Amino acid sequence: MGSGFSKMKKQAKLLEKQFAEAQEQLKSTQVEGEAGGGLVKLTLNGEKKLLNISINPECVDKDDVEGLQDLIVAAYENAAEKLDENQPDMAGGLPAGLPFGF
């Protein structure tokens, strides 16, 4: 009985290490999203935290603030979609079907 528990304990430590490495990889991953043909560009990390935003002055119109807001949202969604497409690759080292309760 002791050796089975010891083996499970080692496996749990290995999974914990792999999970921590995957989290660090997410933090260091960066993707760029854009909208309006590049008028608005932004950068997200793997945790979908906004790191940078670039707005071309051509799209800044005080009479159309809603249009600029829409471009920012669209650029964010573009970047988030790219992250979602790549997420299975990032978690490739972790076994599927783990009971993490997410």
C-alpha positions as CSV (number, residue, x, y, z in Angstrom):
1,M,0.0,0.0,0.0
2,G,2.9,2.4,0.8
3,S,4.5,2.1,-2.6
4,G,1.2,2.9,-4.4
5,F,0.7,6.0,-2.3
6,S,4.3,7.1,-2.9
7,K,3.9,6.7,-6.7
8,M,0.7,8.8,-6.6
9,K,2.5,11.4,-4.6
10,K,5.3,11.6,-7.1
11,Q,2.8,11.9,-10.0
12,A,1.0,14.7,-8.2
13,K,4.2,16.6,-7.7
14,L,5.0,16.1,-11.4
15,L,1.6,17.4,-12.4
16,E,1.9,20.4,-10.1
17,K,5.3,21.2,-11.7
18,Q,3.8,20.8,-15.2
19,F,0.9,23.0,-14.3
20,A,3.1,25.7,-12.9
21,E,5.2,25.6,-16.1
22,A,2.1,25.9,-18.3
23,Q,1.0,29.0,-16.3
24,E,4.4,30.6,-16.7
25,Q,4.2,29.9,-20.4
26,L,0.8,31.6,-20.6
27,K,2.2,34.7,-18.9
28,S,5.1,35.0,-21.4
29,T,2.9,34.3,-24.5
30,Q,1.9,37.4,-26.4
31,V,-0.5,37.8,-29.3
32,E,-1.5,40.9,-31.3
33,G,-5.0,41.6,-32.3
34,E,-6.1,44.3,-34.7
35,A,-9.2,45.9,-36.2
36,G,-10.1,48.4,-38.9
37,G,-7.3,47.3,-41.1
38,G,-4.7,47.9,-38.5
39,L,-6.1,51.2,-37.2
40,V,-6.3,49.7,-33.7
41,K,-3.7,47.1,-32.5
42,L,-3.3,45.6,-29.1
43,T,-1.2,43.0,-27.4
44,L,-2.5,40.5,-24.9
45,N,-0.6,37.9,-22.9
46,G,-1.7,34.3,-22.5
47,E,-3.9,35.3,-19.5
48,K,-5.7,37.8,-21.7
49,K,-4.2,40.7,-19.9
50,L,-3.9,43.8,-22.0
51,L,-0.2,44.7,-22.4
52,N,-0.2,47.4,-25.1
53,I,-2.6,49.3,-27.3
54,S,-1.8,51.4,-30.4
55,I,-4.4,53.7,-32.0
56,N,-3.8,55.3,-35.4
57,P,-4.7,59.0,-35.1
58,E,-6.7,58.7,-38.3
59,C,-9.4,56.8,-36.5
60,V,-9.8,59.4,-33.7
61,D,-12.8,61.4,-34.4
62,K,-14.5,63.3,-31.5
63,D,-17.8,62.9,-33.2
64,D,-17.5,59.1,-33.5
65,V,-16.2,57.9,-30.2
66,E,-18.4,54.8,-30.5
67,G,-16.6,53.8,-33.7
68,L,-13.3,53.9,-31.9
69,Q,-14.7,52.0,-29.0
70,D,-16.0,49.3,-31.4
71,L,-12.5,49.0,-33.0
72,I,-10.9,48.5,-29.6
73,V,-13.4,45.8,-28.7
74,A,-12.9,44.1,-32.1
75,A,-9.1,44.2,-31.7
76,Y,-9.4,42.6,-28.3
77,E,-11.7,39.9,-29.5
78,N,-9.3,39.2,-32.4
79,A,-6.4,38.7,-30.0
80,A,-8.4,36.6,-27.6
81,E,-9.6,34.4,-30.5
82,K,-5.9,33.8,-31.5
83,L,-5.1,32.8,-27.9
84,D,-8.0,30.5,-27.7
85,E,-6.9,28.8,-30.9
86,N,-3.4,28.2,-29.5
87,Q,-4.4,27.2,-25.9
88,P,-4.6,23.4,-26.6
89,D,-1.0,23.6,-27.9
90,M,0.2,25.4,-24.7
91,A,-1.3,22.7,-22.4
92,G,0.1,19.9,-24.5
93,G,2.3,18.7,-21.7
94,L,-0.6,18.1,-19.3
95,P,-2.6,14.8,-19.4
96,A,-6.1,15.2,-20.6
97,G,-9.1,14.5,-18.3
98,L,-7.5,15.6,-15.1
99,P,-10.0,16.4,-12.3
100,F,-9.1,20.0,-11.7
101,G,-12.7,21.1,-11.5
102,F,-12.4,24.0,-14.0
